[in-house]
């Protein structure tokens, strides 16, 4: 099965030459998402609000591929300031409350005013 591009109008359009997600056999690779609201085009203030919107954007792409957040096997979290770890983690727990995926969290130099970026790998049932 060739790779399939996954798109969702409920997540921001890619800002460059990449896809929101790529489905390759049973694996979905979701590109790094930020807290940009796809409906308003605005970025919420603060890491809590940005994390929530980022995970909603991730969820929209995962669901567009016919999967759900419970199918996520690995998450990468990139924080502008590692001091925001606790606030991000509180929101994150609400999206991955049981059978949590493997995760890496690092501090990164994010572009613009983004405070958090999240990507993931999904094993589609």
Helices and strands as residue ranges (DSSP letters): E 4-6, E 21-24, E 27-33, H 47-64, G 69-71, E 72-79, G 82-84, H 85-95, E 102-107, E 116-123
